[in-house]
Amino acid sequence: MKILFDQGTPVPLRKHLAEHEVFTAFEKNWSHLKNGELLQQAEEEGFELLVTTDQNLRYQQNLQERKIAIVVLMSTSWPKIQKNIDTIVTSINAVNARDYLEIAIPDKEKTE
């Protein structure tokens, strides 16, 4: 799957998605694009999934006409994301076109 990381998506997540083709908005020189423009450009370039931490995206954009799937990580904290990596990767691997998925990122404290 061709995946685009929006600004704010921790880049270290990429190494856990090795079977996918992952790019960042920065690498594509799209950092200046607003959300609607970014979604349009991503679809035009064949991206199948946008991974973002923008929790307001669904309120700011009409997503009904979009083909691209969107996964929203509900935290920007890499340590928290890292603790939930299995759930995140499983969810990303299961996403289909036009899906919109918010992934909660709880603090996983050790319970003894």
N, C-alpha and C positions, 0 to 999 in steps of 0.2 A: 504494500500500500504506500502511496506517496503522501507524506505527512508534512504539514507546515506548523512550526512552532511560532506562535505570536510572541510579541514582546512580553516579557515577564514570565514566560514558561522556562523553567530551569533547564539549561542546555544539558547538564549531566544525565537527564532522563533519556537522552538520545541513545546512549550506550546500551540501555535496556530494551531498545526497539531495533536491534541489529538486523532483523529480517525485513525491516521496512526501509524505505528511502526517505530520510528525514532532512529537512531544510529549515532554517530559521528565517524569519522576516528580515532580519539584519543581513544575512548572507545573500538574500534575493534583492537587497537594496530596496526593500519595501517598508522600512521602519517609519517612513513619513506618511504612509497611507492610513487613512481613517478606516474604521472597521468595515463599513460598507464597501469601500474601494478595495480593501484587502481581501475580503471574501470574493468579490468579483474577479480580481486578478488571480487569486488562487484557483478558482474554478476554471478560468480561461487557460491556465497553465497545467491543468489536469490533476491538481491536488484532490485527494479523496477525503482528507481529514485535516481539520484545524484543531490544534491543541492550544488552549488559551487559559489564562487565569482571570480573564475579564468576566466577572460575575454579573455584570449589567448588560452583556451583549444581547441577550434575548429580549431585553426591554428596549434596547436602542435600535435594533434591526428587525426588519420583517424577514424571518427565516423560512417562511413557508415555500418560497420559490427557489430556495437554495438546493443544489444537488450535493454540496459538500457536507460531510458529517462534521459535527462540532462536539468536542469534549472539553468541558470546563473543569479545571482543577480548582477546587475551592480553597486553595492556599497557594501562596508564592514561595513558601518556606521550603527550601530543598531538604533540610533535615526531616521535616514532617512528611514531605512527599516520599523521601527515601524509605521511611518506615512503612509506607503503604504501597511500595512499588509493585508487589505481586497483584494487588487489586487493580491498580492503574493499568498495568500491562495487559492483564486479562480483559479488562473493559475495552481497551483500545483494540485489541485483537478481535473482539466480538462486534465492533461497531459496523453498521451498514450505512450506505448512502442515505443522506437526509436525516440521520439520527441526530438527536441533541441529547447529550448526557452530561449531567453534573456529577462529579465524583467528590464525595465528602472526604476530607483529609483529617481524620481524628488524630489526636496525640495518642500514640500507642505506648503506654507506659508498661513497664515490666510488672506483671503481677506475680507475686510469689506466695 
